[in-house]
Amino acid sequence: MSSRAMLGEAIRRIRKTRKLTLQKVGAATGLSPGFLSQVEQNQATPSLSSLRKIAEALETSLFTLLASETETSFVVRRGQRKSCGWPDRRGTYELLSPRHHGTAIEVVMTTLLPGEATSEEPLSHGSSDAQEFAYILAGEVELTIGEGVHTLGEGDSATFSSGIAHRYTNRGDLPAEILSVMHPPSF
């Protein structure tokens, strides 16, 4: 089964579990019910921005939509990390924390190639009381958060509400690695 087919099935399953109609999810995301139906039927692939909106409307995280099954181990081995990327981007996102129901945090490693950004425009995820911590493992990134723009280098960190629109952009000549911790899981 392709990852796109699993994505459509996961969205449909979570939407039905939460007793939400396509119209309600459409109203919450600004996406048309027809497009959402196509996504569920694997006839359309949502952008990262659209997928984040869908995850938020379903009160779940991006990785929950992308993960094929719930993990039961407390350990995530390097070669067994859940990862995702988009066709129009070369960067990757890897889930470093195991998927458990009731997990209070989510840890994600983002790798951005030079000039690449996490999204087209700053996006929010999670509620206004959701928190995000970011630590720059390698490279130089520009963190746009709200109206502010901050340049962060290796060893720098930032903490903020993930409900505030934000974006990371690699401004260096080498790949940048960002370790992010979110509470509650909302990526």
C-alpha positions, 0 to 999 in steps of 0.5 A: 500500500502506498503512503498516499493511500495510507494517508487518505485512509488515516484521514477518513478513519480519524474524521469518522472516529471524531464524527466529523463531516467533510463539510465540517472539516472543510469549514475548519480548514478552508478546503473544499469538501470535494477536495477533502473527499479526493484526498481521502480517496487518494485522488489528490495529494494535499500540500504541507500547508493543507495537511497541517490544516487537516491535522489541526481540524482533526485534532491530531498531529501531522505524523499521526496522519502519516504513520501507518500504525501506532508504535508500541515500543518506547525506543525508536531506532535510527533506521526505524524512524517515521519520516516524511517529505513532499515532492516539491521539497528535498528536506525531510522530517523525522519523528524521533519520539515513539507514537503512543496514545497519550504521549505528551511530547513529540520530537521531530528532526527537520533537515533543510537544504540550502535555501529551503523553508519548512513552508511557503508561508509561516504556519501555525499548528496546535492550539494557542497554549501549545509549545514548541522548542527548537534547537539548531543542531547544524547550519544557520536558519532564519526563524520567522515567528509572528512579525519577528525574524531571528537568525539562529546558528548551531547551538542556538534555541528558541521556545514559543507558542506553536499556535503562532505562525512560524517558518524555518528557512535555511540561509546557509550554504550547507544543510541545516538540522533542527531538533524540535520538541512540541507539547502537545504533539501537533506537527 
